[in-house]
Amino acid sequence: MNEPMPRSWLSVAAQRWPFVVTGLPYLLLGFCAALSAAIKGPASGSLGIDLALTALCAGWMLVMFTLHPGWRSWPRMMAVFITGLIVIMAVLVIRDPWYGFFTPAGYLYAFRLLPWPWQLLPGSAVATLAGTAQSYGVDKATLFGVVLWLAIVAMNVLVICGSAWVTWKGEQQSEQRDQALAQVREANRRLEATLAENAGLHEQLLTQAREAGILDERQRMAREIHDTLAQGLAGIITQLQAAEQAGQDPARWRRHVTAATRLARESLTEARRSVDALRPEPLETARLSDALAAVAERWSALHGITVQVSTTGTARPMPPDAESALLRAAQEALANVAKHAGASRVGLTLSYMEHEVALDVRDDGQGFDHTRRGRGFGLTAMRQRIEGLRGTLQVESEPGAGTAISACVPATGTGA
């Protein structure tokens, strides 16, 4: 009885036209009172009783409904109001059947103010009064008259209750549709929020990917410049300085200038290949072991230091990135020997193992304290290349005991 009241067609009409509920009952009651006065005449003694009952009914509606709008949201208070109204209406209809024209006011109040299914009882009572008013001409002293009266009343009750049930079912479906639409709107709102969040995350990922790509490319170019241009320029400077020291020895001077020219051309070629992110030129036409032998041979001829190259295990194809990393590591190690070691012999060993391929470069030079030295960009670039392939780089050196560099990469698959 305290549940929210349904939105029947009468309640919808009341929301659109408040006068239907607040004013129409008074008009119907006034019409019935005027009709009673016209039929009975001023001289009739019962007219005064009719008018008194009419005034009582109007006062009851005025006090219980019109003057106290706040009471309309209290189902129990409205039940009291409608019960009293039906009692007064019953007295009026029994006295004068034309007060049946006032029964629509009972429907208005019952269906507007009471929730389902509590509205059925007062609705049936009002329908009974309406049926009684409609059958006022039926002789209820006979069996046929009673049956006809009951049939008219039953028809009114069935129509009113059936209409109330159909309206209630329609309201339920409407509420379900409203709830479904609300759920769809909420789902759409959450979806839009999720899409917006995903778009933000996607933008962040793109930004991070661009930044990572830029950083990787900078590191790659730095390594390539160091391994090609920097080493080549260092070799060219060394050969030109040797040519200056040749003095009046044309053959020696020509040898050093020729070596510098060759280094310049090789460095230019490697620089162009680095810009295009191509493999080192020695690996284009030879296997890794042969490319290492060719690099060692040229380096030995340039610097006059003996290099012994050996390969252990069964040579097999490797990922291009791994071959390039090991070749660059050998070039960097030999360049460091030429610049710092003061060695007379160098050993270069390529070892093919079951799951890894290792490159070892050892010299008999002066060595260094690798806890304080060996942290220049050359070794840093070498370490970045090897560790970027999930490999390892180890440096062992002591002053006066030479240097050993070991680079090891997976034999298959690359990627950090």
Buried (B, 14 or more C-beta within 10 A) or exposed (E): EEEEBBBBBBBEBBEEEEEBBBEBBBEBBEBBBEBBBEEBEEEEEEBEBBEEBBEBBBEBBEEBBBEEEEBBEBBEBBBEBBEBBBEBBBBBBEEBBBBBBBBBBBBBBBBBBBBBEBBBBBBBBBBBBBBBBBBBEBEBEEEEBBEBBBEBBEEBBEEBBEBBEEBBEBBEEEEEEEEEEEEEEEEEEEEEEEEEEEEEEEEEEEEEEEEEEEEEEEBBEBBBBBBBBBBBBBBBEBBBEBBEEBEEEEEBBEBBBEBBEBBBEBBEBBBEBBEEEBBBBBBEEEBBBBBBBBBBEBBBEBBEBEBEBEBEEEBEEBBEBBBBBBBBBBBBBBBBBBBBBEBEBBBBBBBBEEEBBBBBBBBBBBBBEBEEBBEEBBBBBBBBBBBBBEBBBBBEBEEEEBBBBBBBBBBEEBEE
